[in-house]
Amino acid sequence: MYAIDATGLTKTFRGTRAVDGIDLQIDEGDIVGLLGPNGAGKTTTIMMLLGITEPDAGTVRLLGHPLPRERTKALEKTNFTASYVGMPDRMRVWEILNVFSGIYRAPRGRVGEVMELFDLTPLAKRTITQLSSGQRTLLGLAKAMLNRPRLLFLDEPTASLDPEVAQRIREILLAIHREERFTLLITSHNMSDVERLCRRVVFVARGRVVADGSPAEIIQRYGAEDLEGTFLSIANEARA
């Protein structure tokens, strides 16, 4: 069974085709990067995969559940976080995690587990305004892991972070993945994230899939030195 099985996804906004017939099948337990230049259709695709935006055409199944009919069941085993998702400034770390623990119906003791996992225990009484950008990212990831998701969406997980913090977050994600074998779909402009985390990359441009394979396969296909060079080639083609 696919963790994500999307066929023919199409979405138009104000006469502009943001997503133009995207097919995306991702095996359970895989780590996949969804890449492309700004305006390529990545965020719209994710919003449709999560059932937040309804496609004009196409179908989506998450963990075997068809959307929108079984969206509630699918989201019980799914989660999402992004570097740009804000938290209430005046709430403390432990309060935020406790609130979301109730929303997700997480098992008793799960808040303590994720705080330990992401090194947040010493920060438990700090408010959001007292956290660095890296600490906020860790909190977002901890929140997303409260329900032990089988499918996790990460949108720009290390944006604006220094290399040391970004590497730490990648290491934590890989360690959790080795233990829990969840499926991970990442969108990022940080090619270090993609090369170090993803087994497969899917490039989109102008709302369509233009390349799909392992990082090494895609690099070779475009004759680039690395994934960043490939990204630039695809972005230049999309602007042509």
C-alpha positions in Angstrom: 0.0 0.0 0.0 1.2 3.5 -0.8 1.4 6.1 2.0 0.5 8.7 -0.6 -1.4 7.8 -3.8 -2.4 10.9 -5.8 -3.5 10.8 -9.5 -4.2 13.6 -11.9 -4.1 16.4 -9.3 -5.2 19.7 -10.9 -5.9 23.1 -9.4 -6.5 26.5 -11.0 -6.5 29.8 -9.2 -7.9 32.9 -11.0 -7.2 31.4 -14.4 -3.7 30.2 -13.6 -3.1 26.5 -13.5 -1.0 26.0 -10.3 -1.0 22.2 -10.5 -1.5 20.5 -13.8 -2.1 16.8 -13.6 0.4 15.7 -11.0 0.7 11.9 -10.2 2.5 11.0 -7.0 2.9 7.6 -5.4 5.0 7.2 -2.3 5.7 3.9 -0.6 5.2 3.5 3.1 8.4 4.1 5.0 10.1 6.1 2.2 11.7 9.6 2.5 10.9 11.7 -0.5 11.8 15.3 -1.4 9.3 17.4 -3.3 11.3 20.1 -5.0 10.9 22.9 -7.5 11.3 26.7 -7.9 8.9 29.2 -6.3 5.5 29.0 -8.0 6.1 25.4 -9.2 3.0 24.1 -7.4 4.6 22.4 -4.4 2.6 24.1 -1.6 -0.7 23.7 -3.5 0.1 20.0 -4.0 0.7 19.5 -0.3 -2.5 21.4 0.6 -4.4 19.0 -1.7 -2.7 16.0 -0.3 -3.7 17.1 3.2 -7.3 17.8 2.1 -7.0 21.5 3.0 -7.5 22.5 -0.6 -9.9 20.6 -2.8 -8.5 19.7 -6.3 -10.4 20.6 -9.4 -9.6 17.2 -10.7 -7.8 14.1 -9.5 -7.9 11.7 -6.5 -5.9 11.4 -3.3 -5.5 8.5 -0.9 -3.5 8.8 2.3 -2.5 5.6 4.0 -5.3 3.8 2.1 -8.0 6.4 3.0 -9.7 8.3 0.1 -10.0 12.0 0.5 -12.2 13.8 1.4 -14.5 11.0 2.5 -12.1 9.4 5.0 -9.9 12.5 5.7 -10.5 12.3 9.5 -9.2 8.7 9.6 -6.2 9.6 7.4 -5.2 12.6 9.5 -5.3 10.6 12.7 -2.1 9.0 11.4 -0.7 12.0 9.6 1.0 15.3 10.7 2.5 18.4 9.2 4.9 21.2 10.3 6.7 24.1 8.6 9.2 26.7 9.7 6.7 29.4 9.0 3.9 28.0 11.2 3.6 30.3 14.2 2.8 29.4 17.8 1.0 31.6 20.5 3.7 33.9 21.8 2.7 33.9 25.4 2.3 30.2 25.8 5.1 28.1 27.3 6.6 25.1 25.6 5.0 22.5 27.8 1.6 24.2 27.5 1.7 24.1 23.7 2.6 20.5 23.6 -0.1 19.6 26.2 -2.8 21.5 24.1 -1.8 19.6 21.0 -1.5 16.4 22.8 -5.2 16.7 23.7 -6.1 17.6 20.1 -4.3 14.6 18.7 -5.5 12.3 21.5 -1.9 11.3 22.2 -1.2 8.6 24.8 -0.4 9.6 28.3 3.2 10.5 28.8 3.8 11.3 25.1 4.5 15.0 25.8 7.4 14.0 28.1 8.7 11.6 25.4 8.8 14.2 22.6 10.3 16.8 24.9 13.1 14.4 25.8 13.5 13.4 22.1 14.0 16.9 20.9 15.9 18.2 23.9 13.1 20.5 24.9 12.9 19.5 28.6 15.2 22.4 29.8 13.0 24.8 27.8 9.7 23.6 29.1 8.8 26.8 31.0 10.0 29.2 28.2 7.5 31.1 26.1 7.7 31.2 22.3 9.3 34.6 22.4 12.1 33.3 24.5 13.1 30.6 21.9 15.6 30.8 19.2 14.6 30.0 15.6 16.2 26.6 15.9 14.3 25.9 19.2 11.1 26.9 17.6 11.7 24.4 14.7 12.4 21.7 17.3 9.1 22.5 19.0 7.2 22.3 15.7 8.7 18.9 15.0 8.0 17.7 18.6 4.4 18.8 18.1 4.2 16.9 14.8 5.4 13.7 16.4 2.9 13.7 19.3 0.5 11.4 17.5 3.3 9.0 16.3 2.4 9.8 12.6 2.8 7.1 10.0 3.0 10.0 7.5 4.8 13.3 8.1 4.9 16.3 5.9 7.7 18.8 6.4 7.7 22.2 4.6 11.1 23.9 4.7 12.1 22.3 8.0 15.5 24.0 8.3 14.8 27.4 6.7 16.8 30.2 8.2 18.7 27.9 10.5 22.5 27.9 10.9 24.3 24.7 9.5 24.9 23.2 12.9 21.3 23.4 14.0 20.1 22.2 10.6 22.4 19.2 10.8 21.1 18.4 14.3 17.6 18.4 13.1 18.4 16.1 10.2 20.1 13.7 12.6 17.1 13.6 14.9 14.7 13.0 12.0 16.8 10.1 10.7 17.1 8.5 14.1 13.3 8.6 14.7 12.7 7.3 11.2 15.0 4.3 11.8 12.9 3.4 14.9 9.4 4.2 13.7 9.6 3.8 9.9 7.1 6.5 9.1 6.8 8.0 5.7 8.4 11.5 5.2 7.6 14.0 2.5 9.9 17.1 2.5 9.8 20.3 0.6 12.9 22.4 0.8 15.2 24.8 -1.0 18.1 23.5 1.2 19.7 20.9 -1.0 21.7 19.6 2.0 18.4 18.6 3.6 17.4 16.7 0.5 20.7 15.0 -0.3 21.2 13.9 3.3 17.6 12.8 4.0 15.9 11.8 0.8 16.1 8.5 -1.0 14.0 9.9 -3.8 13.3 13.3 -5.2 10.4 14.6 -7.3 10.9 17.9 -9.1 7.9 19.9 -10.2 7.9 22.9 -12.5 4.9 24.8 -13.8 2.6 22.5 -12.0 4.0 19.3 -13.5 6.4 16.6 -12.5 9.5 17.0 -14.6 11.9 14.6 -12.9 11.5 11.7 -10.5 14.2 9.4 -9.1 17.1 9.0 -6.7 19.2 12.1 -6.1 22.1 10.4 -8.0 19.9 9.5 -10.9 18.5 13.0 -11.3 21.9 14.6 -11.0 23.2 12.3 -13.8 20.2 12.9 -16.0 20.7 16.7 -16.0 24.5 16.5 -16.2 25.0 18.5 -13.1 27.6 18.3 -10.4 25.2 18.1 -7.5 21.5 18.5 -6.7 21.8 22.3 -6.4 23.0 22.4 -10.0 20.1 20.2 -11.0 17.7 22.6 -9.2 19.1 25.6 -11.0 18.8 23.8 -14.4 15.2 23.0 -13.8 14.4 26.5 -12.6 16.0 28.0 -15.7 14.0 25.7 -17.9 10.8 26.7 -16.2 11.5 30.4 -16.8 12.4 29.8 -20.4 
